[in-house]
Amino acid sequence: MAKQVQVKYTQLFINNEFVDSVSGRKFSTINPANGEVIAEISEGDKADVDKAVEAAKRAFDRKSEWRKMSPYARGQLIHKFADLIERDLDYIATLETLDNGKTYKNAVDDIYASVAFLRYYAGWCDKIVGTTIPSDADNFTMTRKEPIGVVGQIIPWNYPFMMLSWKWGPALATGCTIILKPAEQTPLTALYAAALAKEAGIPAGVVNVIPGYGPTAGAAISEHPDIRKVAFTGSTEVGQIVMAAAAKSNLKRVSLELGGKSPLIIFDDVDVEEAAKIAHEALFSNHGQNCCAGSRTFVHSKIYDEFVKHAKQLALDRKVGDPFDSKIEQGPQVDQDMFDKVMGLITSGKQQGAVVETGGERKGTVGFFVKPTVFSNVTDDMRIAKEEIFGPVQSILKFDTMDEVIDRANRTNYGLASGIITKDINKALTFAQAVEAGSVWVNCYDVISPQSPFGGFKQSGMGRELGEEGLKEYLEIKTINIKIAN
C-alpha cells in the first residue's frame, strides 16, 4: 500500500524562498496509481520566470558570493547537497513514486544514481582549465573557460529527480545559475531538491524552480532574452519549439535530449533465454517510459519463434500493481494522456496486423495501468515500429542479414540509442560502427555512468550530457592574447 507522506513544498522557489506565483493560479498533481490529487502546486508563468531570471542574474554578478567562490568551495557545496539527498533518500523516493508511479525500488535506485551524478560533477569544479597556445614570439596566448551565465532547464516526468541531477550537476560545477522547470506531472521532488540546495548553503538566486506548463513557463524560459542557454529533455516535437524560440529570442545556446525509437539487434549465436531477458528489461524498464528504450527488437529469423516464446513468458510473469509493493515490477503510466497514447498505439498494432502475444489491454479500472504487451510479426511500416510509444509495448521484428538489419535500424528519424546481442565481436563492432545512434550497448542495454557522454544523433537531439562533454554545454571559451615587451 502507498506510504503516508506529507508534501512539504508546493510553491515556486525563487531566490532561496518559496513563494506563490504572481497570478495566484495553481494546478493539481495527480497520483497515477489511483487518479487522486496529491497536492495543489503554484503555477508559474512568464511573470514568475522574469522574477527568477532577475534573481539568477544577481547571483551571477561578477561581485556576487557565487562568482567569487573558489572552485573547491563550489564542489564542497555540491557534495553537501548530495549528502542531504542521501539523508532524505526514503522521503524523496516516496515522493517520486507517489507523483510518477514508478516502483519505490526503482525510485530508490534513481535517487542513488542522482547522488553519483552530482558527486561526479562536484569533483570537476576545480579541474575545468584553459590552455596555453603556441603563438608568435612576442605574444603569449591562453584560454579561459567561463560559465555561460543564467541557464534555463526544462526536464521531463519519466525520471524527474535523475534528470534534475543531470542538469544541475554540470551547471553548478561550471558556476552557472539556474531556472528549472520540472514537468507539470511531477513537480514534487524538484521542489524538495530546491529546499535541500538552500540547506546545503548554495547562495540565493543560484537555483530557482518554476513549476508550470510548457506553453507558458517553458516558453518563457526558451524565449527569455537574459537566459543564455536552455537545456531541454523531452519529445522531439517540443524540442523543435524550444529551439525555434531560442533562435528567435537571442540565439541562446541550446542542448536537446529528445525522443527515440531505438533498435536492439539479436543474432542467432546467443543464449536465447538470456537475450530475451536483456531485451525485456531494455523495453519494460520504467514502464517503457524511457527515451532510449529498446523499442524495436530485431531478432534473427533462425531463433525468432523461440525468442518470442521467451519474451511472451517474461511479459506474462511481470507483476503490475501498487508501486509501493516490493513484489511489483511495473506501476502505472504517468497520466491519462500517456495512458491514452499507449492504448491508441496498441490498437493500431492490432489493426495493422501485428500479433498480440500477451497484454494489449489495460489492467484494472483504477489508475493508468497497462498490461505488459508483446507484439510479434511486426513490420517496419507499422506505427508501433515507427512511433515512440513510451509504454510497456514490445515490438518484435524478424531479420536475416547484417546489412539488412543495419539499413532497417537506421531507417528512422531518431538516433538516440541502440544495442546488439551476439557472441561474435566482428558483428558487434560492425554494427557499432554502422548504426546511427549516440549510444551502442553490446550484450547489455541502458548502461549509463556519470563519466560517459549521453545524447543522440539526428532528431534525437543535439549536444551531450554527462561526462566531460556535459560540462562543455555550460562553458564559454575566452582567448586572451598578451603582447610581451622586449
Salt bridges, closest charged atoms under 4 A:
GLU17 OE2 - LYS198 NZ 3.50
GLU43 OE2 - ARG25 NE 3.77
ASP45 OD2 - ARG25 NH2 2.79
ASP50 OD2 - LYS46 NZ 3.04
ASP50 OD1 - HIS224 NE2 3.05
GLU54 OE2 - LYS57 NZ 3.50
ASP83 OD1 - ARG119 NH2 2.61
GLU86 OE1 - ARG119 NH2 2.77
ASP88 OD1 - ARG87 NE 2.84
ASP90 OD1 - LYS3 NZ 2.88
ASP109 OD2 - LYS105 NZ 3.40
ASP110 OD2 - LYS102 NZ 2.51
ASP126 OD1 - LYS127 NZ 2.89
ASP138 OD2 - LYS483 NZ 2.72
GLU146 OE2 - ARG144 NE 2.80
GLU146 OE2 - LYS478 NZ 3.02
GLU184 OE1 - LYS181 NZ 3.53
GLU199 OE2 - ARG87 NH1 2.74
ASP226 OD2 - LYS57 NZ 3.13
ASP268 OD2 - LYS302 NZ 3.95
GLU281 OE2 - ARG318 NH1 3.51
GLU306 OE2 - HIS310 NE2 3.90
GLU361 OE2 - LYS371 NZ 2.79
ASP380 OD2 - ARG408 NE 2.74
ASP380 OD2 - ARG411 NH1 3.73
GLU387 OE2 - ARG383 NE 2.78
GLU404 OE2 - ARG408 NH1 2.62
GLU436 OE1 - LYS458 NZ 2.87
GLU465 OE2 - LYS167 NZ 2.76
GLU469 OE2 - LYS472 NZ 2.97
GLU473 OE1 - LYS229 NZ 3.99
GLU476 OE1 - ARG253 NH2 3.23
